[in-house]
């Protein structure tokens, strides 16, 4: 299986379970078109084993434009801790 197929599989797994929470409104990452870019960032990291610190770092470094680009917020501030933990689990399962 090619890397691009594996990235697509990882993106699909992320899309199903991980969401942004704004005022208790859940926007899943596939609806926000963020699942593929995150999969592309995480996939190369899987070879060395992924940690919660790795997940936090990537989410913190991923800036999300809001208000028509008036401001950017780190993705880590928008994804609840439970979803970040689920993301780590998805990544750990995927690397096996």
C-alpha positions as CSV (number, residue, x, y, z in Angstrom):
1,X,0.0,0.0,0.0
2,X,1.4,3.4,-0.9
3,X,2.0,6.2,1.6
4,X,-0.8,8.3,0.0
5,X,-3.3,5.4,0.6
6,X,-2.1,5.1,4.2
7,X,-2.5,8.8,4.7
8,X,-6.0,8.7,3.3
9,X,-6.8,5.8,5.8
10,X,-5.4,7.8,8.7
11,X,-7.3,10.9,7.6
12,X,-10.5,8.9,7.5
13,X,-9.9,7.6,11.0
14,X,-9.2,11.1,12.3
15,X,-12.3,12.5,10.5
16,X,-14.7,10.1,12.2
17,X,-13.8,10.8,15.8
18,X,-12.1,14.2,16.3
19,X,-13.9,17.5,16.4
20,X,-13.6,21.2,17.2
21,X,-15.9,22.3,20.1
22,X,-17.2,25.9,19.9
23,X,-20.0,26.7,22.3
24,X,-20.8,23.0,22.6
25,X,-21.2,22.8,18.8
26,X,-19.1,20.0,17.4
27,X,-17.5,20.5,14.0
28,X,-15.8,17.3,12.9
29,X,-12.4,17.7,11.3
30,X,-13.6,16.3,8.0
31,X,-16.3,19.1,7.8
32,X,-13.6,21.6,8.6
33,X,-11.3,20.1,6.0
34,X,-8.6,19.6,8.6
35,X,-8.4,15.8,8.7
36,X,-6.1,15.4,5.7
37,X,-3.6,18.1,6.6
38,X,-3.3,16.6,10.1
39,X,-2.9,13.1,8.7
40,X,-0.1,14.4,6.5
41,X,1.6,16.0,9.5
42,X,1.2,12.9,11.8
43,X,1.9,10.1,9.3
44,X,5.7,10.6,9.1
45,X,5.9,10.8,12.9
46,X,4.4,7.4,13.3
47,X,7.6,5.6,12.4
48,X,9.3,6.8,15.6
49,X,6.3,6.2,17.9
50,X,3.8,9.0,18.7
51,X,3.4,10.6,22.1
52,X,0.9,12.9,23.7
53,X,3.6,15.6,23.5
54,X,3.9,15.1,19.7
55,X,0.1,15.5,19.3
56,X,0.0,18.6,21.5
57,X,2.9,20.1,19.5
58,X,1.3,19.6,16.1
59,X,-2.1,20.8,17.3
60,X,-0.5,23.9,18.9
61,X,1.5,24.7,15.8
62,X,-1.6,24.3,13.5
63,X,-3.2,27.8,13.4
64,X,-6.9,28.1,12.5
65,X,-8.1,31.3,11.0
66,X,-11.4,32.6,12.5
67,X,-13.6,35.6,11.8
68,X,-12.7,35.7,8.2
69,X,-9.0,35.7,9.1
70,X,-9.1,38.4,11.7
71,X,-7.5,36.1,14.2
72,X,-5.8,32.8,14.4
73,X,-6.2,30.3,17.2
74,X,-4.1,27.1,17.8
75,X,-6.1,24.0,16.9
76,X,-5.1,22.7,20.4
77,X,-7.4,25.4,21.9
78,X,-10.3,24.2,19.9
79,X,-10.2,20.4,20.3
80,X,-11.3,19.2,23.7
81,X,-8.9,17.1,25.8
82,X,-11.0,14.0,25.3
83,X,-10.8,14.3,21.6
84,X,-7.0,15.0,21.8
85,X,-6.7,11.7,23.8
86,X,-8.8,9.9,21.2
87,X,-6.6,11.3,18.4
88,X,-3.5,9.9,20.2
89,X,-5.3,6.5,20.5
90,X,-6.1,6.6,16.7
91,X,-2.5,7.4,15.9
92,X,-1.2,4.7,18.2
93,X,-3.5,2.1,16.7
94,X,-2.5,3.2,13.2
95,X,1.2,2.8,13.8
96,X,0.9,-0.9,14.8
